[in-house]
Amino acid sequence: MIQNNKFSKIIQSTIIVTLFIMTSPTIVQITRITILNKLVVPFLLMLFVMYYVFSTRFLVNVQGFFLLTSFLLVILFSVVLGQSSSALSDVKTLFIYYLPSIAMMMLLFLLFPNTHEKKEHILNLVILFGMLEAILGILQFVLRSPILPIVVNGQQIVSSIYYVPGSGGTGDSSIIGSSYLVRASGTMGSGLGLGILCLSSLATLSLRKKSRLTTILELVLCIAIILTLTGAIYAGFFSFLIFRYLLLHKSTRLIKYVYYLLWFIGVSIEWFIAHIPQYIISLFPTIESRFNGIQYYQSILNYSLSSRFFGQNFTNNWQSLANATLNINNRYVVDNFFMYTFYNVGIFGIIILFFAYKNIMDWQLKTNSTSPMVALQLSVLMMGFANNVSSAFGIVGILALFSIRSSKDVNLEEILRE
């Protein structure tokens, strides 16, 4: 069967790498004049078709089908009920924006159980791509140069790549002076993007048997993570190590409680931020802009019943909303995965994503209770409090699904029937 040969692993790795490339503003913008931009989505869909056509067996999961169709309907309702100047264009934009999560739910619907093998299930191309990006990021830091273009056609494509000690990050080279650092970002557009890729590669590498080579590769990835100079990545990295430790010590029940707690805090955070006095927020300058961004959109968004349930097509409207009362050079953004999801696809969208991720995590815990992929899933949620990690959410979910294995001791078919 296809899932037992090298061809299957190449397809799996290529799907993950293609999704990461789609999130790379450097690659996307530099290749704008070529055909790559137009081919990347059809290429990804072709990979999924190949994956299904060549397989001799797959497991149909009714719950996965329900989650997939429900999420597609939520996207449609978000556009129809929200502010939309062009419904068809907005649906297409939202579909592409949530393509990693949609692909994740499609795999939940038609799941390929990887059978037990003597050698570990290895997504080699993911590790190789992560290593190349990590090395590029380290060189950026050491050379104090972005290396690749950060502006294309007058548009800034890299986010805050310069780091000025005491002031924080900026993308404007004219104000950095002589004392500055360059974040490791590779082609991922930011320290956050590279950090998520390196964390994903680190978790994937953990599926392999420990050796001198894996130790060296882990060290390179960890160095790149540190050199991103990004607080959210540091939080994600340390939480990954903590969750990994808990899993290795069989604390699966605690891990499940943590998952519920993260989502509860995530969906409640808007209420808490709305009631925090401004003078308290100003005491924390590094996160003040994030709080102010959420408070700003709270003040101008529509909170009708339909908007709460289905969202407000935020991805297509945020620029006009950001400029509603502010100059174009002072946009507020929503650096919070949970709030961005709520503004985009509402409570129903959040519920669907919650259950989709939970299904993957539960299968991971039942097939391999010490899987590093569970720790990776939770660490992405941790980073979601400080940044919008919607793309990473879906990519990591797919990566976790590809690492699930049936064995003579664990029968995935029986787990699905439970």
N, C-alpha and C positions, 0 to 999 in steps of 0.2 A: 504494500500500500504506500501511497505517496508520502504519508507522514513519517515513514520509516526510512526514507532515503535522503541522500544529500540534496536532491533537487527541492524537496519540501523545505528543508532548512534554508536554502537559498531564497526561495519565495518568501518565507516568513521574514527573514532578515531584510530583504529588499522592500517589503511592505513597510517595516518600521523605519528604515532609512529614508524612503520616499516621503513618509509623513513628516519626518524631521526636516527634510529639505523644503517641504511646503511651508514650514514655519520659519525658514531662514530668509530674512529680508535681504541679506547680502547676495545670496545666490539668486533669489527671485528678481531683485532689482537689476543686478548686473546682466542677467540674461533676458531682460525685458525686450530687447530688439531681436531676440532669436525666437525659435519655435518652442523652447523648453517650457515656458510658462503655460502655453496652451495645451501641451501634451501631458503635463504632470498628473492631472486628475484622471484623464482617460487611461494613462499608464497604470495608475493605482487600481482603477476599476478592472483593468485587464488582468492584473495580478490576482485579484480576488476571483475572477472568473476561472483563471487557470487553476487556482487552488481548489475550487469546487469541482470543475470538470474532470480533472485528473485523479480525484480521490475516488476510491472504491466504496467508501463508507463515511457517513457523518451522523452525528446525533442531533435529532430535532428537539429543541427545547421550546416548549410552548410559551413559557414565561419570557424567554428572550424575544420571541416573535411579538408578544404583546407589548414589551418595552420598546421595541424598535418602531412598530407602527404608531404607538402612542406618542413617541417623541417626534416623529415626522408630522403628525397632526398638530402637535403643540407648536412646532415651527410655523406651520401654515396659519394657525390661529393667531400667533404672535404678530404676524405681518398683517393679516386681514383686520384684526381688531386694533392694532397699534397704528402709529403714524406711518404712512407709507405713500411715497410719491409714485412708486412703480412697484406694484405687488410682485410681479414675476421676477424682476431683478432682485428685489429684497429677499424673496424666498431662496433664490439661487445663492445669494451672498451668505445667508444664514446656513444653508445646507453645506456650503464649502467650509464655513467657519467651524461648524460642528462635525465635519467629515470624520475626524478621528473617533469621536464618540459614537457617531452613527455606524462606522465600521466596527467598532467594539461591540455594539449591540447586534450587528449582523452576525458576528462570530459567536455571540451568545445564543443566537437563534439556531445557527447551523454550526455546531462545534465539532472540531476534529480532535479526538483524543489521541495524543501521542503515546504510543505504547512504550512499555518499559524497555530500556536498552542497557547494556553493560556500560557503555559510555554515556556521559551526561548529555542532556539535550542542550546543544550549544548554538547560539545565534551569533556565529562568527563575524558576519558582516557588520552587525550592530557594534560589536566590540572594536572592530577595525575602524569604522567610521568615527566612533567616539574617541579613539586614540589619536587619529589624525587631527580632529578638531581640538583635542586637548593640547597636543603639541603646538598647533598653530596659536592657541590661546596663550601658552607659556611664552612663546616667542614674542607675542605682542607685548606682554608684560615686561620681559627682559629688555627688548629693544625700545620700549616706550613709544611704540608706534602702532597704529591700527593695522598696518601692512596693507589691508584691502581698502577700497573706497568706502567712505562713510557718508558721502553725499552723492546722489545720482540725479541728474537733471534738476538740480537745485533742491532736491528733497532729502532731508536727513533720514538715513535708513538704519543707523545704529544708535541705540539709546544710551546716553550718558556713559560713553566709553572712557572718558577721562575722569580720573578721581583726584580731587584736590584735598589733601589732608586738612581736616578741620572744617571744610565746606561741603564735602560730599561730591556726588557725581554730576557731570555736565557733558553735553555733546558739543559745546561751543569751544573750539580751540583758541579763540581770540581772548578768552578771559581766564585761561588756566595759569598764565605766568610761567615761572621756571620750576616751581615746586608742584609736580603732579605725577600721578601714576596712570598707567593705561590698564584698564581691566582686561583680563583674559575673556574673550568673547567668541573667538573663532569666526565662523560665518553665521553664527546664530543670532546676531544682532544685539546681544546684550549679555552681561554676565549671568543673568537669570537663565537665558536660553542655553548657553554652554553648560552651566551648572546642572541643569536638568538632564541634558544629554550625558554628561559625565556620570551623574548619579545612576542613570539608567544603565549605562555601560558597566558601572561598578556592580550593580545588582546582577546583571547578566553574567558578569565574570565570576560572581560568587557561586553560580551553578556548576562551575567547572571544578575539577579536583585541584586541590592546592598544590602549587609547584613553584619553583623559583621564577618561572616566566610570569605566572599569574601575580606573584608578589610584586614584580617590577611594574607590570601593567597597572595594578592597583595603586602603586605609589605615584605613577605619572598622573592618573586620574584624580587622585586626592590633591596633588599639587595644583593641578588646573582648577579644581574646585575652590581651593583657598585663594588662588590668584584672581578669581572672579570679583573679589572685593564686594560681594553682594550679601547683604544681611539675610535676605530670604533664603538664599542658598546655604548659608551657614546654618540657619535654623533647620532647613531640610536635611542637611548632611548630618548634623548631630542627632536629630530625631531619628534618622535612618539607622544610625549606630545603636541608639537606645532601643528602638523597636526590634532591630536584629538581635540584640542581646536577649530581650524578653522572649523572642521566638525560639532561640536556641535553648532557653531554659523552660520551654514548654508552657509559657504563660499565655496560651491561646485565648482563654476566657477574658483575661485582662485586655488583650489586643482587641477583642470584639467590643468591650465596653469603651475603649478609647475611640474606636471608629464611630460609635453612636454619639459620644461626647463631642467629637470634632464637628460633626454635622449639626448637632444641636446648637453649639456655640456659633457656628457659621451662619445659620439661618436667624439667630437671635441678635447678631452683632449690630445690625442696622438700628435696632431699638436701643441698644446700649449706647451707641455712638450719638444717636439723636438726643440722648439725655445727659451727655457729658458736657459740662460747662466749657466754654471756649478757653477760659484762662487755664484750665487743667490740660487741655489739648496742647496749648502753647508751651507747656513745660517739656514736651517731648518733640523737639524740632524735626527729628529724623522720620517721625511718622505723622507729623502734623498735616502734611499735604494729603496723605491718604485719608485721614479723618475728614479734612475739609472737602475733599472730592466727593465723598459719600454724602456729607451734609448738604453740599451744593445741589447734587442731583435729587436728594430728598425734597428739596425746596421747589423744584420745577417739574418733577415727573408727575404723571397722572397716577392716582391710587384708586382707580375705580375697581370694582369687583373683578371684571374681566382682565384688567391689567395685573392684578395680584395673582390671578390663576394662570394666565397665559403669557405674561410678560408684555414688553412694550417695544419689541423689535429694536432693542437698544443699539446693537452693532451698526445698524444702518442710520441711526438718528443721533448718535452721541456727539458728532461734530457740530451739528446745528444746535443741539442742546447746550454744548459746552460754550458756544459763542453767543448764547442767548443774552447774557448780561456781561460777558467778559470779552476783552480783546483777544484776537485769534492767537496771539503769542502767549497767552496765559490760560491755556486750557486746563480744566480739571479732568482727571481720568479716574476710573474706578479700579484702584489697585487692590481688588479683593475678589477672589474667584466666586465666592458664595453670593455676594451682592451683585456682581456682574451677571451671574446666571439668573438671579431673581429678576433683574431689570430686563433681561433678554427673553427668557422663556418662562418666567413666573414660578409659582409654587409647584405646579404640575411638572415642569421641566426639572426642578430640583429633586422632586420625589422620584422621577424616573431614573435620573443619574445616580441617586442614592442607592436604589435597588439594583441597578446594573452593576455598580462597583461592589456592592455587598455580595452579589452572586459570585463574582470572580474571586473575591477574597475568601468566601466560604469554601469554594471548590479548592482553592489553593491550600487552605488549612486542612481540608479532608484528605487531599492527595499527598501533601508534603507540609506537615505542620511547622517546619522550620524554614519555609521558603523565603528567600530575601525579597521576592516580589511583593509579598504582603507588606514588608517594611517600607518598600519603595512606594506602594500605593498610599500608605499613611503619611509618609514624608511629603508627598505631593500635596495632600490635603493640608498639612501644616504650612507649606509655602503659600497655599491659597489664601491665607489670612492677610498676607502682605503684598500679593501680586495676583493678577488674573492668569491662571494656569490652565485655561480651558483646553488648549491643544494638548498640553502635557497630560492632562487628565485622561483623554482618550487614548493617547499613544501608550502610556504606561499600562492602561487596562488591557490593550491588545498584547503588549509584551508579556503581561502576566498570564493571559490566556494561552499564548504560544508555549509557555513554560509548564503548563499543566500536563501531567502524565498519568495514564492508567498503568497498572502493573498487575502482577499475579496476586498482590496483596490488596490492591486498591482498584475497584472496578468503577469507572466513571459512569457507566450506564446505570448502575445501582444508585449512585449518588443523585443522579438526575431524577430518578423515580421517587426520591424521598420527599 
